[in-house]
Amino acid sequence: MIWILAFVLVLIVVVGPSQWVKWVLKRYSAERADFPGTGGDMARHLITRLELGGVQVEETEGGDHYDPSSKTVRLTKDKLDGRSLTAVVVAAHEVGHALQDHLGEASFKLRSGLAVFSYIFQKIAPAALIAAPLLAVWNPAISRWAFMAAIGSMLVSTLVSLVTLPVEWNASFGKALPILQSGDYLSDDDMQGARRILFAAAMTYVAGSLISLLSVGAWLRMLRR
């Protein structure tokens, strides 16, 4: 019974944040005829207003994000072409990341650098996990090192997730919210919704962080055995 309750609790903690984020974004995704432009228009306007020279805006199918390597704000079609509160606020959030990059903020640079290492290690981890049991037959010590390499890659991924959280928070409430307020883009009622959307955008990586921590913990317990 205890194990069942623990499983349900973990499920709520891990799945809950991502489902709440989806619910918030969908709640404010209705098209607004009173809005003068789309999310893409908002992103381009803010890039010009903030003088972020060289930053581009384009459509993506890989989720809304800012790519520092190509200086590009990428928005899904519903955000790029949509005239909804979600579209314009998410666009402001992603431009917030572009502003972090433009200002050379240390936390953003750290997250970007760690993300490169994480990508490399993520390629190594599956091979190490597959090789470990095979190496155990030949040399148990080498097999243990292979397991440690796989766990190390997970630790890097977890570190990236944890470093990402304050970066996302700053993009929402240190950048996007003041920009929206100072520009008087939204009504008072819409600003309340905007705060919820920005909080949701900042919490996008919470579930990923929790999953990473749980995975690392499980592998560490296995390694002790």
N, C-alpha and C positions, 0 to 999 in steps of 0.2 A: 504493500500500500504506500509506503514511504517513497519507494522508487517511482511509483506512478505519479504521486504528487510532485516529486522533484522534476520529473519529465515534463509535466504540465506547466510547472513554474518556469522552467527553462524555455519551453516553447513560447510562453507568453512574453517573456523578457526579450527573446530573440526576434520573434515574428511580430510582436506588438508594435514596436517603433516603425518598422517599414510599412505596415498596414495603415497606421495612423497617418504617416506622411502621404501615402497615396490618397487617403480619404480627404485630407485637407486640400491637396492640389486639385482633386476632382471637384470639391465643393465650390471652388471659386473659378472653375474653368468655363463657365457659361459666357457666351459671346456678349460683348457690351457695345451696343450701337453708339453709346455716348463717348466712347474712347476715340481719340483722334488718330490712333495708330496701333500697330501690332506690336508684339513682343520684339520682333526684329527691328521695327522702327525705333522702339525705345532704346534698344541696345546701340544702334547706330547713332542716335541722338546723344546718348550719354558719352559715347566714345569721342564724339566731336566736342561736346561740352567740357569734358575732362582733359581734352587734348592728349588722348592716348594714340599718338601717331603710329600708324602701321598695323593697328589691331583691326582684324576683319571679322565679319559675321557670316556664318554659313549654316546650312541645314545639316543635321546629323541623325542617324538612326541609333547611335550609341549612347543616348542619354545626354542631358544638358551638362555642359562642362566648358571650362576654358583651357585651351591647350597653349602652354607657355612656349613650347618649342616652335610653333608656327604663329604665335600671337593671334590666336583665333578664338572667338566666342562661338561655340557650337550649340545650337538649339534644335530640339526636335520640331517637326513640322507644326504641331499644334501650338508650340510656343512662338516659333518664328513667324507664322502667318496668322496666329490667333489674336483676337481683340478681347482678351479676358484678363481679369485681375491676376490670375495665375501666370499668364504669359508675360505681362509687363513686369511683374515683381520678380519672377525667376530670371528674366533678362537682366534686371538691375543687379541681382545677386551675382550672376556670372560676370557682369562688367566689374563688379566689386573685386573679383579675382584678378581681372586684368589690371585694375588699379593697384592691387597688392604687388603684382609683378612690376608694374611701371615704377612704383616707389621703392622697389628692391627690398621689401620687408623680409626680415630674416626667417620668420616662421614659414613664409611661403616658399622661400628658397630651399629651406630644409626639407619641407614636404616634397617639393619637386625632385630634389636630389635623391631622397630616400625612395621615391616612386620608381626611379630608374633602377636602383639596386634591387628593389622588390620584384620588378619585372624579370630581371635576370635570374634571381633566386627561384622565382616561381617556375621557371623552365627547368631548373636543376632538381627541384623537390620531387616531381613524379619519377624521374629516372633513379634518384637515390632510393626512393621507397621500393621501387621494383627490384633494384639491384641488391638491396640489403639482405633479403632472405636467401638469394643465390650466393652471395658472398659469405653468408654464415656457414655454408657447407665447406667452403674452402678456407676461410679465415674469420673466425668470430669477431676478432678485434676490428678488422676492416669493416665488417658488417655494422658494428656499433658506430663507427665513424660515419658510415653512410646514413644511418638513422639520425645521428646528430646534425649532419648537413641538412637533412630534410627538415628537422625541427628548427634549425637556424633560419631556414628560408621562411618558415611560418612566423618566427619571431620578428623577422624584418617586416613581413606583411602586417603583423599586429602593430608594430611600432609606427608604420605608415598610417594605419587607421587611427591610432591614438593622436599622432601629430596633426592629422587632418582635422580633427574635431575643433580645436581652437581657430584654425585657419578658416573653416567654414563659418564659425560663429562670427568672426571678424568681418567676413565678406557680407554677412547678413546685417549685423547690427553695428559694426564699425564703419561700414562703407555704404551698402545699399540703403539702409533706413535713413541715415542723414541726408543722402542724396535725394531720396524721394521727398523727404520733409522740406528740404531747402528749395527744391524746385516747384513745390506746391502742385505736384502732378495729380494727387488723389484727394478725394473728399475725406472728411474726418471718419465717416463710416468705412470707406474703402481702406483707410490707413489701419484700422483695426484688423481687417482681413489681411492686409499686407504684412502686419506683424506676425500673424499666424503662419502665413506662407513662408516668411523668412525664417521663422523658427523651424518649420518643417524642412526647409532647404538645408539649414544648419545641422539638422538631426539625421539627414539622409544616411550618413556613414555610421550611425550608432549601432545598427543591427550588424553591419559588417565587422565592427570592432568586437562586439560581443561574441560573434561566431568565431573570429580569429582567436580570441582568448580561450574559449572553450576547446577549440581544436588543439591549441598548444598544450593546454592542461592535460588533455586526454593522451597525447603522444608522450608527454613527460612521465605520466604514470606508467605507460607501457614500457618506456625505456628503463625505469627503475626495476621493473620485473626482469 
